[in-house]
Every structure is written in C-alpha cells, then in structure tokens.
Amino acid sequence: MIEESAENMPELVFRRIESRDLDHIVAIEQEAFPEPWTRGMFCQEISSAMSRFYVAMLGETLVGYVGYWQVVDEAHITSVTVRKDYRGRGFGRALTDHIIRVAAKEGLTRATLEVRVTNLVAQNLYKSLGFRKTGIRKGYYKKTNEDAIIMARNIETYANEPEHANP
C-alpha cells in the first residue's frame, strides 16, 4: 500500500475516459502488455455504447484505467491496468472494485474476465474480489501463445457490499 500519510495524499478519483487521456493510456498500455491495444481501439471504447471505461486520477496523475463491455446482463472486463510505478500499491484493487460497482449499479448480474496463466498477482487479486476460475482459453494471447484463465463472479449484490479499500 501507499507509504505516504493520508493527509499528504490526494484522493483517488474515477472518471469516464476522455480523448485527452489517450496519450497517457497508450503509454501505460505499451509498458504493460506485449500485445497492447492501439490508440484507435481506445477511441472506439470512448464512443461505444456497450463500453464503460474509467481512468483513476491521483491528483493530476493518471495512475490506471479499467473497462468493461456490456454483453446482455454481463460485464466483460476487458482491462484493469496500472501504471508501472504505481503497481503493488492497491490501485488495481481500487480499479477493479470501482468497475464492478459501476456494472452492478447498472443492473448487470455477472462479471467475467480473462487473465494470463502466468499473471499470478492479478489472479490473486481477482480471487480476493470473489472471482472464480470457470475455464481456459488455449493460446488466447497470440503473440506469446499463452493461455488465458476465464474468471467470473456474480455481482447482483456487489453494490451493497463494503467497498474494498482504496489506496
């Protein structure tokens, strides 16, 4: 978690993604993934009616972003990404918690996601938030030929659960 005292730390604020965020998002995406999304893909997320994408701002710093696609009554979480120098400090948990709350408040009943089989940190985070393994997608990540674990959880009552601590 963050080592600075709470009184010196700006509040973590979530807001919908905007075009002005794209330079930061693309830079974070490129440092985080071997198969990064393009600027054009994020532009599509901004304009898509089925997409909900949010950034997490710590003061003036964009520390991460998260999003899902609405598929009928399901939130398919497509990205939970934290800037490299902010990882391991609780921001991934805060982003995931936020997006599940958004989806639950919109009346969605289930959240799903894929995670690399080698990404144990993310798997443990999702498990701690109630996600369970439901399957495997063989060779899902084309560049590395890595499998993805499919994880899911019911979210109907998530908005009523206590918030998971923000950093």
N, C-alpha and C positions, 0 to 999 in steps of 0.2 A: 504494500500500500504506500501511499504518498507519505514522505517523511516530514514535509513541512507542516507547521502548525496550521490548523484550520483557519485561524484568524488572518493568516497571510495568504491563504489560497483562494483564488477566485472560484466562484461557484461553477459547476459543470452545467452547461445549458444545452438542451437539444433543440434543434430547429430543422425544418424541411430543407433539403438540399436545394441550392440555387446555382445558377450559372457561374456566379462569382467564386464558387467553391472549387470549380473543376481543376484549376492548376494544382491546388493542394491535394485534392483527391487522387488525381492521376499520379502525382509524385509518390504518395503513400502506397497506392496500388502497385506501382512498379517496384518499390522496395520490398513489398510484402509477398508477392506472388511470382512464380516462374511463368505463369500464363495470365498476365494482367489484363483487365478489361481496358478498352480504349476510351478515349475522350468521347467518341461518338456513342458508345454504349451507355455512358453515364448521361449524356444528353437525352437519350431515349428514356432513361429512367425518370428524368425530370418531367417529361411530357406525357408519360404513360399513365392512363387511368388505373391500371392494375398494379402499379408500383407505388410503394411508400419508402422513401429514402430519407434518412436524417443524418445530420452531422452533429458531433459533440464538440462544443466550444468550451475551452477553459480560458476565460478572458478573451483575448483576441486570437488564441491559438486553436486551430482545428486539430484535435487530437485523434479523431477517428470518425468512422461512418458506419452505418448499418442500414440494411434494407430488406424488404420482402416483396414478393409478388403475391397478389391475392388470386388464388385459384379456387373458385367456388367459395367454400367456407373455410379454406385453409390458407395460412400464411406460410409461403415457402420462402424461408430466409435465404437470401442469395449472397449476403455479405455481412460479415462482422469484422471490421478491420481497424487496427490501432496503429498509429504512427510508431515507428521503431523505438524512438527514445521515450515513449510513454507506455510501453508494454510492461506487463508484470506489476502494474500499479492499480488494478481494479477497473480500468476503463472498458475492457472487453465485457466484463460482467455488467457494468452500467449500461453499455450499449445494447447488449442482449436483453436485459431486463426491460429497458425502455421500449424496444421494438415489440416485444411480446405484449406489453401493456397496451400499446397502440392497437395491435391486432385484436386483442381481447375486447377493448372498448368499442371497436368497430363491429363486434359481433362474430368474429371468426372463432372457430371452435378447436382448431388444431394448428400446431406449428411443426414444420419439417425443415430439415437442412441436410446438406452433405458436408462431410469433413474428411480431410485426408487421413488415411490409416496411420500415417506417421505423426500426425499432429496431436500428440497426447495431451498437451496443455489445453487445447481447445476442446477436445473430447471430455476432459475432466471438468472444464467449465460448464459445458452443456449438461453433463450428468448432474452436476450440483444444482442446476436450474430445473431438474426434473425430466430432461430428455433421456430417452432410452433408444438403444440400437434396434432398428427394425429391418435392416438389410444391408447389402453390399452392392455397389455398382462397380463391376470389374472394369479396370482401365479407364475410369471416368476422366481422369486428368491426362489428356492426350500427350502433352509434351513430355511428361515423366512416366507415362503409362501406369500411374499409381491408382490404386483402388480408392473409392470413397465409401465411408460408412454413412448410411442413411440413419438419421436420428429423428425422433418425433416425440411430441408430448401434447396432451390435451391442454387447452388454455381457456376454456369457458369461464372458469372462476379465477383466473390469474389476476385480473384487475382488483380482486378483493384480497389477495394475499399481501403480506407485508412487503414493502419494497426491499430489494436486495441492495445492500449498502453501496452508495455512490462513493467514489474515491474522495 
